[in-house]
Amino acid sequence: MNSIKSKVILIIFAVLSANAAWAQAEGGSSVSGSYLVYGLIVVAVLVFFMIILQVADNLMVIEAKQSGADQNGANFSIFPRWKEIFAPRLPEYLRDKPLTVLRRGHNINLEGEAEQRLDESVQAKAFAVQPPNFPGISPIPKVVVEVGDEVKAGDHLFFDKKRPEIMHVAPVSGEVIAINRGAKRSISEVVILADKDIKYRELKAFGLEGSSREDLVSYLLDAGVWPLIRQRPFDIIPEPEVAPRDIFISTFDTAPLAPNLNFVINGKEEAFQKGLDVLAKLTDGKVYLGLDGRGKEQPHPAFAEAKGVEIHYFHGKHPAGNVGVQIHHIRPISAGDKVWTLGVQEVVTIGRLFTEQRYNAERIVALTGAELKAAKYARTYIGANVGDLVKDNLANDHIRLISGDVLSGKKKTAENFLNIFDDQLTVVLEGDDYELFGWLIPALNTPSISPSLPSSFFPGMKKRAETNTHGEKRAFVVTGIYESVLPMDIYPQELMKSILIGDFEKIEGLGIYELSEEDVALCEFACVSKQPVQQILRKGLDMMREQV
């Protein structure tokens, strides 16, 4: 309204000026005065026309909001938005698709991307199911097998004493060779020496049509796939009796050296669609698929043509592929909401229960990193031994093995096992050497978003990853760097400080329920204070879960 008033005043001023100029023109018979009069009249007419146009435009936008027609970011104004004017050029396949363009984020380009070929010669001999992979589980679950027992893939291994209906099962058949323990006698691993030919526990066929949700849940619990689903907030195993508001699946990964899911899904299209059908029966809401809208590669038809789901495309830098970021931009998590998330290969495993009548825990794993002789893909099973996967493939022995990507993955040794949700093994140089003068020496190989390092001016240059932190932990100063790389309407630095002081009300108000560790991993990378941001967030999530 203020803008309209100002324009009315401008018209009045223009008319009065025109009258004055007209009088001057008549008195002095000046030709230039006539031109001035005509010019002011034209300006007044144009301003009046713009006022009418803007009023009509505002009324149209208000009507669109009231009717709900402006959902999914539709623009009902006759004027383009700034982000539409400067929007990136998109490929043809994204035309008329629901697309979210993310302005914040950062890509870390590293050497050692896996070549898109499957090396069948890579074979792991031992596999493990690891209770610490599941936040919230009892540290000492009830183990129902003993060392020396023979098991089939899908046989029950242990269950949570708090929720005994949720069974954790063997990913392969073979002999249980170890039940390893950690601090305070907690169970850290149940290790199986795999058979050469995997044998499976027989499962009864289950008809989705006409079955109830309760019967389906019971079937999934007994089959052992329930722990493959994660519930937000808190990133825990979901409660069987509670139907989620919605279910979200990201079909692309933007983390450094992440596997190409278009390659991974080849040959598994039927099982993936069946998994989506199963998930749709478990929720009263929708199943959402987040698809790659960056334009580098068109999404696989298994994703783009999936049935019974709502598809959204995302364009932007990492963490655009994170399911948490996608939830935030599609339908954010509010207080009391419970939503489920899954990876593509977890959906395939659920689908195979119905297409193969067995618990098939097969995984396509990307073996990545510049310290490998050959970065490639391998076919294995959940919880494969890390040393077996990189056997005879290490370029040097001064390395660190990471289950997952370099931002959110966990450090492993050759005797350890891949975490259950990881489909990537990264091998990087161990950065335990002392750097003379540290950051004072210009370095092109140091990944950074800070302009103090020359490497920040060459974001497309691939760098050799190593684990040196290039500095020590220091005061937790406010820089705004977290907000510049997290494409969510959240103030992560304020949230972290609130967690450290235990301010429960502020923690909740700042949006902790929308976050998981992977969502803030890039903040930890960019942090000038070298704070363990992911560790702080997990502490906050555990604190809030105890209050529920």
N, C-alpha and C positions, 0 to 999 in steps of 0.2 A: 504493500500500500504506500509506503514512503517513496518508492521509486515512481509510482503513478502520480503522486502529488507533485513530485519534483518536475515531472514531465509536463503537468498541467501549468505549473508556474512558468516553465520554459516557453510554452505556447503563448501564454499571456504576455510574457516579456517580448516574444518575437512579434506578436501582433502590435503591441504598443510601439515597438521600434519601427515596425513597418509604417504605422500611421505617421510617426514623426518624420521618417524619411520621405514619405509621400508629400507631407506638407513642405518639407525643405525642397523637394523636387519641383513642386508647383511654384514656390516662391522664386527659386533661382533658375527655373527651367533647365536644370542640370540633367544631362543624359546619364551621367554616372549615378546620380541619385535614383533614377528610374531602375537601373540595373540592381541597385541595392534593395529597392522595394521588392522587385520580383524575386530576388534571391531569398529574402527573408520570408516571403510568402511561401515559397517552395519548401523552405526549412520547416515552417510551421505546419504545412500540410503533411510532410513526411513524419514529423514527430507525432502528430495526431494519429496518423495511420499506424505507427509503431505501438502507440498506446492501445489502440483497438486490438491489434494483433497479439500483444502480450496478454491483455485481459482474456481474450479468447483462448490463448494457449494455456494460461493458468487454470481456467475453468475446465479445460479438457483433461489436464493432468490430475486435478482434484477429482473429477468424475471417474477417471481410471483407477485411482487409489481407493475410492469408496466402493467401486464395483469389484475390486480385486483383480482387475485385468492387467495390472502392472507387475504381476509375479514374474519371477525368474529374470528380473532386471530389465523388462521391456520398457522402451522409451516411447511414451505417447506424446511427447512434446514435438512441435514442428521444428524446433531448433536442436541441432546435434549437441551431444555432450562433448566436453573436452576430451574425455578418454576415447570417444568414438572418432574424433577428428585425428587423434594421434595414435589410434589403435594399430597394432602390428599387422602386417600383411599376412593373411591366413590362406591356407590351401583350399581348394575347391570342396574337398570332402567335409569341411566344417561349415559350409554355407547353410544357414537356417538351423543350425544345431545349437542347443543350449550350451553356451561357452562362458566360462569364467576366466578373465584375464587377471593374473596376479602380478602386481607391480614390484613386490619385494621378494627377496630371496637371493641366493648366490650359488652358482655352479662351481664345483671344484673338479677341475679336469686333471686326471692322473694317468700316468702310464700304466699299462697292464690290463687293458680291457679284454675280456674273454672273446676269443674268436668263435663265431657262431658255427661250431661243429661239435658233435657229441663224441667223446672219446670213450668207447665201450671197454677199453683196456683198464680204465681206472676202477678198481674194485676195493671196497672197504671190507675188512674181515670182522670187525667188532662194532657194535652199536650200543647206545645207551639211552635210557629214558631218565631225565634229570628233574627231580622235583623242584629244585630252585628255579627252573624255567617258568614256574607258575606262581606269580605273586598271590599271596593270601593263603596258599596251601599250608597245612600243618607241617612243620619242619621234620616231624617224624611220622610219615604216613604209615598205614598198615600194609606191610609187604606180605603178599600171599604166596610168594615163591621162595625157594632156598637155593643156595649155591649148589650147582650140580643138576638142577632140574632141567628137563627138556621142555621147551615151549614152542608153540606155533605162532605165526604172525597173527595178532588179534587176541591172543590169550591174555587174561588179566594178570597184571604184575603187582599193582598196589592201588590203594584208594585213600582218599583224605578222611581222617577220622571224624572231621566236622561234618562232611557230606559224603557218607559212604556209598551213595548211589552213583557217584561220579567215578568211573573206572578208568585207570590208565593201563594201556595194553602194550604188548611187545610189537615193535615195528617189523621184526624179522623172526624167522624160526631158528632154533639153535639151542645151545646150552648156556644157562645162566652161570657166568664164570666169576662174577663179583657183585657184591652189594657194598659199595663204598660209602663211607661216612665222613661228614665234615665236622664243623664246630658243634660242641654240645651234643654229640652223637646223632646229629641230623643226618638224614639220608641224602647223599649228594648224587649218586648214580646207581642204577641197576644195569649191569653190563651183560650183553649177550654176545657169545661167539657164534656168528651166523653160519647156517648150513650153506653148502654150495648151491643147492636148489631150494628155494624158499617154499615152505609148506604153510598152508593157511587154515585157520579155524573156520569151519563151515558155518555160514550164517543163513538163516531162513530168509526166503524172499519176502519182501514187504511191499504191499500195494499202497501207493500214495493216495490213489483215488478212493474215497469213501472211508479212509482211516481218520481217527481223531488226532488232535495235536498231542494229547497225553500218550497215546500209543506210539506215535512217532518219536517223542522224546525218550520214552523207555527203550525203544529200539536203538537209538543213537547212543544212549548211555551205556548199554550193554556192549555195543559194538566197539566202543572206545574212542569215538571221534569227537565226543563232547568237549574234551580239553583243547581241541583245535580252534574252538571259538573263543574270542575275547570280548569281554563286556566293558564298555566305558560308562561311567567314569571308573578309574582305578586300574583298568587293563587286567582284569581278573577273569577266572573261569566263570561263565554266566550261571545264574540261578535257574535250575531247570523248570521251576514252577512259575517263573515270571516271564511273560512274553515281552520281547523288546519293542520299543517304540518303532525303530527302523533297523535295517541291517545295511552296512556299507562295505563295499569291496573296491579297492583300487587296483586297476588293471595295468598300471605302469609304475616304475620305480625311478626316481630322479637322483637317488643317492650316488655317491662316487663309485664307479665301476659296477653298478648294480646290474643284475641279469636282465636280459631283454625278454620280457614276458610274452611278446609275440612269438619268439622262438620256443619258449618253454611250453606254450599251450598246443603246439603242433601235435596232432594225433590224439588229443584229449578233449576235443570239442564236445563230444556226446556226454562225457562224464561231467564236464563243466556245466553244461546246460541242465543236466539232471540235478547237480548240486544246487543250482539256483532255484529249481523247482522245489526242492526239499526246504530250502531256507524260506521261500515265500510262504510255506505252510506253517512256519514257526513264529511268524510275526503278524500282528493285526495291521501293521503299517506297510511300508514299501521296502523293497530291496533296491538299493542304489548302486550303480556302477560308475566309477570315475574313470574316464578314458583320456588318453593322451591327445591333447590338442596343440602340441608344440609344432606340429607340422613336419617333424623330421622323418616320421614314418607313419603310415596310416595304420590305425589299430586293426588287429586281427579280426576277421569276420565273427569269430566266436565271441568277441567282446562287442563289436559294433552292431551285430545282428542278434544279440541275446534277447530272449523272449521273457516276458513276465517281470521286467525290471524297468527302472527309470534311469536313463543314461544322461550323464553330464560330462562335458569336456572341460579340461583345464589346460591353460596355456601359461607358462611361466617358468621361472628357475626353481631349483630345489629350495624348499620342500614341496613343490606342487604335486608330487606323486604320493605324499603322505596322506593316509586315510583321515587323519585328524584334521588336516587343513581342508580337505574336501568336505568333511562333516560340517566344519565351521561355516563354509560358504554355501552349502546346500540347505542344511537345517541344523543350527547349532544345538548343543546339549544344554538344556535348562535344568534347574534344580529338580530333582526327582526323576529325571529321564534316565532310561537305560537303553543304550544302543549297542548292537553287536558289530564286530568287525572281523573280517577274515582276509587271508591272502588267496591268491588265485589257486595255488597248489593245494591249499586246505579245502577249497571248494571242490576241487577235482577228487580228493580223497573221499569226501562225503558222497559225491556222485557215484563213485565206484562201488560203494556199498550196495547200490541199487542196480548198477549195470553189470557188476561182476560177482555180487553176493560174497564179498570178502573185504577185509581191512587191508587195503593195498597202500602202504605208506611210501611208495616210490617218490623220489624227488629228483628233479633236474637241478644240479648245483653248479653255480658259476665259480670256477677257480680263477681268481684274479690277482693282479699285482705285478709290479715290475721285477720282483725278485723270483719269479717263476721262469723256468725255461720256456714254457708254453702255457699261455693263459687260454683256458678252454672250458667246455661244459662237460660234466660227468653225470651219469645216471647212478643213483644210489638210493638209500632209504633214510628216513628220519633218524637223526642222532648218529650219523656216521663218524667213525674215528678220523680225527683230523690228520694224524700222521699217515694213515693209509691213503688219503686223498692226494697228498702232495709227495708221495714216495717217488724218488728218482726224478723229481721235477723242480728241485730247488736250485737256483742259480748260485746261491751262497748260503752259508750257515749262520750268518749274523742277522737273523730276521725275527719278526714277530708275526705269529699266526693270530688272525682275528676271525671269529665266527660272526659274520655279518659284514657291514661296511665300516670304513674307517671312522665315521662319525658316531655311530651308535652301537657298533659291535663290541664283543667281549674278548678279552685276551685269552688265548688258549695255548697249550703245549701240545706236542705231538702225541701225548698219551691221552689227551682230552677228546671231547666229542662236540660236534656241531649242536648248537641250541635248536630246540624243536621248531621254532618259527623262522630259522635262517635258511636261505637258499643261496648263500654266497659265502665263500671263504676267501679272505683277503690276506695276502702275504706282503708285508712292507719291511723296509730296512729298520733295524733297531737303532734308535737315535740316542745312544748313551754316550756319545762322544762330546767333549767340551768344545764349544765354539768360541774362538778367540774374538773378543770385541762384540760378539753377539749380533744384535740388530744393527750395529753401526756399520757393518760391512754390507754393501748392496748385494742382494742375492736374487737371482731370477728363478731359482728352484723352490723357493719357499711359498707355498700357497697362502694367500692372505687377502683380506679386503682392505687392509690399511694402506693408505697412500704413502706411508713412510717406507714401504718396500717396493722396489721397482716391479716386482712380479704382479702387483695389483693392476698395473697398466697393461698387462698382457693376459687377460682372463682366459683367452682361448688356448694359451700355451699349455701343453701337458707337462706335468711335473712328476718327479720321482718321489713317492710318498715315503716319509720316515716319521718316527715317533717323537722326535725332539720337540719340546713345547716352546722353545725359543723365548724363555723367560720363566720367572718363578711366580708363585702366587703372591698377590699384593692387595692393597686396599680395594674394596668393592666399590668403585666409583661409578657415578652415573654418567654415561656417555651417549646413550641413545642408540648404541650399536646393536643391541638385541632387537629393538623395534625395526631396524632397517633391514633385517634379514628374515623376520618372522611375518608372513603374510596373513596375520590374524589380528582382529581388533582386541588385542590383549596387551597389557603392559608387563612383559615378562620380568624385567628387572625389579620392578616394585613387588611383583609376586614372589620372587626369590627372597627378597629381603624380609617380606612378611612371613615366609616359611621359617626363616632363620630365627625370628623372634617369637614365633608361635602365635601370631595374631589370627585366630581362626576365622573371625568375621571378615577380615580383610582378604584372607586367602580365598574364601569362597566368593567374595564379591569381585575379585580380580580374575576369575575364570579358570580356576585350577581344574574343574571337572572336564574341561575340553581338551586337556593336554595329556600327552604321554611322553616318555623320555625321548623318543625319536623326533618329536616335534620341536624340541628345544636343543637338539644336538648341534644344529648349526649355530645357535647362540653361544654354545660352549666353545665351538671352534673360533668364533669371532671375538670372544671375550678378552679384553685387554687386561683384566684382573686375574685371568687364569682360574676362574671359579669352576668347581665341579657341578655345573648347572643341572645335569641329568640326575646326579646323586641327590642334589637338594630337592629337585622336583619329586623324586620317589619318596623321600622323607616326608614331604608335604602330603602326597597322596596317601601314604600309610597313616599319617596322623588323622586325616579327614575320614578315612575309612573306619578308623576306630571310633569315631564320633557318631557314625551312622547307626 
